[in-house]
Amino acid sequence: MKPLTHRTKIVATIGPASDSPEMIRKMLLAGMNVARLNFSHGHYDDHAERIWRLRQASEELDLPLMLLQDLQGPKIRVGDLPPEGIPLTEGEILTLVPIAEYQNQPNTVGIDYPHLATEAEPGTQVLLDDGLLELSVQQIDGHAVHCQVIEGGILKSRKGVNFPSLDLQLPSITDKDKRDLEFGIAQGVDLISLSFVRKPEDVQVLKALLAAKGAEIPVLAKLEKPQAIANLQAIIDECDAVMVARGDLGVEMRPEKVPLIQKQIIRLCNQRGIPVITATQMLDSMIHNPRPTRAEASDVANAIMDGTDAVMLSGESAVGSYPIESVKMLARIATEVEPSIQFVNYPPNQNEDTDAISEALHAIDETIDLQCIVAFTETGYTAQLASAERPKTAIIAYTPDPKVYHRLSLSWGVRPILLKGFNGETLASALALVEQDLLARQYAASGDKVLVMGGVPFGKAGSTNFLKIHTIAAD
């Protein structure tokens, strides 16, 4: 039995279509590794119930599962409109005013951003509803911004508003985000996703909030703004994981720029050795259809070949008609593509013992026919070190920490296992326990070679200092 059929991890957004106990179990068995909880929607009672169901299924199936809390962030939206929406006709004038000043005037829409009149100027581009509708600022009169409709259509309530050329006066974390963060900490989520990151200081603000609350939870930066791409290296150096959020990124930047930006972000994350998720519209047609388009399958495959740690489902799993089939399709594409990939072996960034260990791991993996790589890890660092090398064989990460057990679900090629009943006394006792577990799970058989890595003495965080080629003993 293989510990992993697909080494690229699968992130699935949990929503009304996928939050029943039966659906959660089926998605876990189909290959879901990370459950995304979108805090742009839903009430705390709903999220708490979903978290309980997810944890329950994970424990019952003995499958690790990372819980990703995705904070909404400072999204600008239009106000309430008639249920049928309002038509925008090309060439007409539409006036944007702060919601507080909106009084149901004709050809006027309120937006929840009060500073537009002081920041915009004639010619400023305004995009509505994920870029489907486009305006151009013509004139500013007090707090009223008069715009000409460039691309028309129907505008409905609470649709998003984007200003690609403006560096808006928005906080990195809203009051709602802070309340949601308190909830997420109390619920024990495994990763916090910060939306609309523009600079490394945005990540630092969230980390400071977590530190002040005594919460040791890693932070993921969602890259979906032009300013983030301008500060890309500094943001990657500051965060623990990254998401290529192609939705808003494709709205605020020309769509033809997104593919190369995606590759650039994945490459930098691979070099840095931190997980990266590729997201948005990966199997969008499977919201309504049981099979993806050929273009979507190729899109997923290309992200995997680029080196992404994970691919993500949004509407496909949250509100779609085929959530299980969508997870299975990602797993099938990954399983098909991965064996043929020749990953780049990036040189170490520093000349330290751990860098030498990782380089040696790569050489051994290329030389010896290994059954698997066994990583003993207290913090997850050793397993992530192995994951960054993109070895040919699966990485089995043994950890005594339940938090690390779930968090490693995002790392490419890693199958976390919760190590119970180990006191960390000697390497020999650890090997005996692991050998027994590998045989019981049928991850290895008598005579198989495994590569063991970790740090001695056990129990000391961040001390990866040994590699051992070990042969599984005869029964």
Protein Blocks (a to p, Z undefined) as FASTA:
>chain_A
ZZbfbfbdcdddddfklmcfklmmmmmmnopabdcddfkgccfklmmmmmmmmmmmmmmn
opacddddddebjadddddddfklpaddehiacddddfklgghiahiacdfbfklmmmgc
ehiacdeehhlaccddfbdghjaccdddfbgcdddehiacddfkbccdbdfbdfklmmmm
mmmmmnopabdcdehiabfklmmmmmmmmmmnopacddddddfbfklmmmmmmmmmmmmb
dcddfklmmmmpcfklmmmmmmmmmmmmmmnopacddeehklmmlmmpcbdcfklmmmmm
mmmmnopabdcdfklmmmmmblmlmmmmmmmmmmmmmmmpccdddddfbdcfklmmmmmm
mmmmmmpccfbdcdddfklmmmmmmmmnopabdcddddfbfklmmmmmmpghiacdddeh
iahlammlmmmmmmmmmmmnopacehiacdddddddehiahiafbdcddddddZZ
